[in-house]
Amino acid sequence: MSSSDRLIRIAAALLTDSQGRLLLVRKRGTESFMQPGGKIEPQEEPGAALLRELREELRLEEERKSLAHLGTFAAPAANEPGFTVRAEMFRLVSDARPQPAAEIAEIAWLSPDATATVTLAPLTRDHVLPLWRSGR
């Protein structure tokens, strides 16, 4: 298996509300909280993939113009040992009320001044939290 076979391409959101809280999600049957988002389908644009995932997993209807691309980040996959996730990360500020759906078991809001008391996926811990806290 080549290294590209062990790569999972995703689109994910650094999603905050107007109070600056960060939204995290946990999928059914897993321990780690992570960014909302998911796998990018072949020939799918990353922003479109993220909007699709937000609709399917959280019942959020957002517009493409609301997404600001923050860059591409890689980290070990939280739920698939031996795999790496490569995330196209987008900032989204929304006061819509997410509703867990599809494979999402739980959502959590993290306040800017709080320390995470839940298990975090490597991408969230190593890249998203520093981005969020830096205000970038």
C-alpha positions, 0 to 999 in steps of 0.5 A, spaced: 500 500 500 502 506 497 502 512 502 497 515 498 493 509 499 493 511 506 491 518 506 484 521 507 482 527 504 477 531 508 474 538 508 473 541 515 470 547 519 473 551 524 466 553 526 465 558 531 459 562 533 458 569 535 461 568 542 467 565 539 465 558 542 468 552 537 464 547 535 466 540 536 463 533 534 464 526 536 462 520 531 458 514 533 462 509 536 468 513 537 472 517 543 475 523 539 472 530 538 473 533 532 471 538 527 465 538 523 466 535 516 468 529 512 471 526 506 471 529 499 468 525 494 472 524 487 471 530 483 468 534 489 470 541 490 472 542 498 468 547 500 462 544 496 464 537 500 464 541 507 457 544 505 454 537 504 457 534 510 454 540 514 447 539 511 448 531 512 451 531 519 448 537 523 442 540 519 446 546 517 444 550 511 450 555 510 452 558 503 459 557 500 461 565 501 460 564 508 467 559 508 474 562 508 479 557 506 485 557 512 489 552 508 491 545 508 493 541 514 495 534 515 495 529 522 494 522 524 487 520 523 483 519 529 479 513 528 483 509 522 490 507 525 495 508 520 492 513 516 493 520 515 488 525 514 489 531 509 484 537 511 482 543 507 480 547 513 475 553 512 473 558 517 465 559 518 462 563 523 454 561 524 449 562 530 445 557 527 443 551 531 447 544 529 443 538 530 447 531 531 444 527 525 447 521 520 453 518 524 454 524 529 453 522 536 454 528 540 456 535 539 460 540 544 462 547 544 468 549 547 469 556 550 475 560 548 478 561 555 476 553 557 481 547 557 478 541 553 476 536 557 474 531 552 479 527 548 481 531 541 483 528 534 490 529 533 488 534 527 484 538 532 489 538 538 495 540 533 492 545 528 485 547 529 486 549 537 492 553 535 489 556 529 482 558 533 486 561 539 491 565 535 484 568 532 487 567 525 
